Each structure stands twice: as C-alpha cells, then as structure tokens.
C-alpha cells in the first residue's frame, strides 16, 4: 500500500467509526460502515488499497457493497459520514465545533420511521448549539421544524418568507 493511501485509509477508518455512532441511531441500530483494505478503483481507474467502505447489516450479519443501499439508506449513510467527518474535524480543531450544517434534500427518500430517527439525530445537534439548515419539500418536516424560511418562486424572481411556530 502506498503511503498516501495508508494515510487516507487511516483517516477513512476514523471517520467511519465516528459516522457509525450516528448511523446506528438513524437506522435503529441496523447498519454499520466497515472500512476495508481491499483494492477499490479510484476516479481514474487506478486501484487504491484501503479506501473501501462496506455496510454491515447487523440484523442479518451480512456485509454488502454500499452501492446496494436503497435511496433512503444511501442518504442516511451519507449524512452519517458527513457528521462523522465534522466530528473528526472538530476534534482536530481543538474542540471548536462546526457551528452550521446544511442538508439539501434527500429526506423524501426516507420512510416514516427513518425520517423520525434522522430528525432525532439532527435535533440532538441543534440541542448542542449547532445550527441545522434543511432544504426540503417533505410536508412532515414543515410540521416538525419550528423556524422556517419559505421560498416562493415568481416569474421575475423569488421571495423569502420567514415562518415561526406561531405561523405554522
């Protein structure tokens, strides 16, 4: 394994471990991301050792490729990885947290229970003094999120309308 790949693999393993704490909460403890040392094809077709991720389904005990995840599962795993990366960066920045997180869509791919689990994790972030911005068209989110900024499209541009708990 090349030195560059070794360093990246160590980082990926650290990020996957941090992501798993959130992924477990968002999937009713079903999925874990597993870092693999097998060779994976990189962007330019070069084989990169140690840069693979697989998914362990703890309910069945089987591992599978991340490409086999459904749309909602992919969204959840991606969100968990983003949060894991933010946690690792925060640790390296002397504990100074990344204060804002924006998530653009993806919520429509979740079933009712997964949406609840994901929102619970995001609510924990908000309770920890982080700002979480969500871009979505999912009606359930408009009922659950207390402060909103609604965008109305018009022929000559868009207008923004802030909404709070009393307006909803």
Secondary structure, 3 states (H helix, E strand, C coil): CCHHHHHHHHHHHHHHHHHHHHHHHHCCCCEEEEEECCEEECCCCCEEECCEEEEEECCCCEEEEHHHCCHHHHHHHHHHHHHHHHHHHHHHCCCCCCCEEEEECCHHHCCHHHHHHHHHHHHHHHHCCCEEEEECCCHHHHHHCCCEEEEEEECCEEEEEEECCCCC
